[in-house]
Amino acid sequence: MYFDELDISDELLDALDAMNFEKCTPIQEQAIPKILEGHDLMGIAQTGTGKTAAYLLPVLDELSHGNYPKDSVNCIIMSPTRELAQQIDQQVEGFAYYLDGVSSVAVYGGNDGIRFEQERKGLELGADIIIATPGRLISHLNGGHIDLKKTSFFILDEADRMLDMGFYDDIMKIASYLSDERQTIMFSATMPENIQKLAQNILHNPVEVKIAVSKPAEKIQQTAFLCYEGMKDRIAEKVLSDDSLDRVILFASSKMKVKELSLALKRKGFNVGAMHSDLEQKERDEIMLGFKNRRISILIATDIVSRGIDIDDIQLVINYDVPRDPEDYVHRIGRTARANREGQAVTLVTPRDWQHLLKIEKLIEKEIEKPDLPEDCGEKPQMPSSSGSSKRRYHGKRNRRPSSHSKKASSAPKGRGKSRKPVHKAAKD
Ligand code: AMP
């Protein structure tokens, strides 16, 4: 389905055109008409499916018609992480570029008092759309900086992730500030019991749309190296020594390991940045920006960036540790081979991780290739049962310090273009 077959405004179509969005993805095709009809919606779709546009486009279209109060927050979007909140905000800017007077503010924790003050002012002046992490929104609600009584749209993005992070009570508290008349839209990659419970509590007669989950893109070439813990650094180094690589994410399971690894790889001359929850927000922003504009080639991170980070052309994802939750594996490697590109995922598996690898293979319904280790890395250990290994040896290239500094121009419109002009028609409620 083409976007111009949807009943959305010409201004939105112009922005989509400028961003080279032509056809709807399946989740967009299913969700947008239902949201435009005013239904509550439960969307089961993972990141990379186009879910953000699936809820932003119909809501922006509604808001642009001007039937909503100009002095109140008309839409709340909840995000589990600051990075995702910023990214949603950027997408709002892109889509709303030609719209007359739709404003947004992103509010998230972990930054200084000045930022909190700026957020407070932004909230009190009234933004149409607020994109917030749960804890920070609660702080602003407690401080009386924001009134949600007239809010018409309540959106939860990556709801399963928010519950994993312990935000159930915060979400219910936020929902209690909202009018029952609101339209609620919830997206989740998975549908475990706690998500079903949340859906029952906050959605009203929802339409359910589902995009097959838990299958990594076909184009990802998945490899597992069976090894002992002490061999991992050498293998990672070998894999990274390919001078055609300038966009790699390496996931490790603890922030300690992230710090250690980034130091070790820096010493060896690799161009790395470390991303973990001990960093100040400013530092995290700088690292993400450096990675986006290719000043940093290798991002070493905890799962903080495994979901919802919108960088399309990651060439390689390395799982230094096997994720405990097989779904996390899918999310991690989903950073590569996006938008139909090719990609590689390499996972380092010790004998202790074997059962976790089997669970992953069961989930993705595929056996991951297990070649011999790269040269000079030693012999792989025997795994408890048949490892399905191949005799192929992995050959990485030798060069290190990958260094492409090119800044790729984005086709998305930048900035909001027009300043906010509040809408004047009667409030929906
Ligand atoms: P999301 O699942 O919302 O994180 O989107 C994944 C990526 O796909 C983002 O880079 C979007 O900008 C891009 N995208 C979303 N919808 C479309 C579309 N219909 N056509 C082309 N790219 C899209």
Residues whose N, C-alpha, C, O or C-beta is under 5 A from the ligand:
A	BS01	AMP	N20 F21 E22 K23 C24 T25 Q46 T47 G48 T49 G50 K51 T52 A53 D310
